[in-house]
Amino acid sequence: MVTTLNHSVKYYNSGASMSAKTIHQEVMFKAPPAKVYDALLNSKSFAAFTGAPATIDAKIGGALNAFGGMITGVNVELVPGKRIVQAWRAGNWPEGIHSIVKFELAEVSSGTKLVLDHSGAPDGSEQMLEGGWHKMYWEPLAKFVA
């Protein structure tokens, strides 16, 4: 299930228009939450499933640099096997603009249910991000953790 919630509230940061739109996606993986969590925070695993360079400092306050620098950010909250919250930005966004990406992991009988909420991205980026999560994260991650 993929839904995008649209709200009319706008935020302004450094002259760039930001919206309160949230990308909400729910994905199932045939692997335990600890394995999915590790794949998202371990530099070698992340690079292996995406096929792109990644450096991730898997601690609160640790930096992340993924897809050869196209995605950068910092880990805001980490609960092993359960939650990852990151301040996250794409390299083509206006300078100083970050969004919040939250991964919630829950164990289910078939493996892991991952709930993504991605908020605060620049106006007009939602469609690219929605498709990007599937193509760049969920599809290759499902193969990697299977």
Secondary structure as GFF3:
##gff-version 3
##sequence-region A 1 146
A	DSSP	beta_strand	2	5	.	.	.	ID=ss1
A	DSSP	beta_strand	10	13	.	.	.	ID=ss2
A	DSSP	beta_strand	16	19	.	.	.	ID=ss3
A	DSSP	beta_strand	22	29	.	.	.	ID=ss4
A	DSSP	alpha_helix	33	41	.	.	.	ID=ss5
A	DSSP	alpha_helix	43	50	.	.	.	ID=ss6
A	DSSP	beta_strand	54	56	.	.	.	ID=ss7
A	DSSP	beta_strand	63	66	.	.	.	ID=ss8
A	DSSP	three_ten_helix	67	69	.	.	.	ID=ss9
A	DSSP	beta_strand	71	79	.	.	.	ID=ss10
A	DSSP	beta_strand	83	90	.	.	.	ID=ss11
A	DSSP	beta_strand	99	108	.	.	.	ID=ss12
A	DSSP	beta_strand	111	119	.	.	.	ID=ss13
A	DSSP	alpha_helix	126	132	.	.	.	ID=ss14
A	DSSP	pi_helix	133	138	.	.	.	ID=ss15
A	DSSP	alpha_helix	139	145	.	.	.	ID=ss16
###
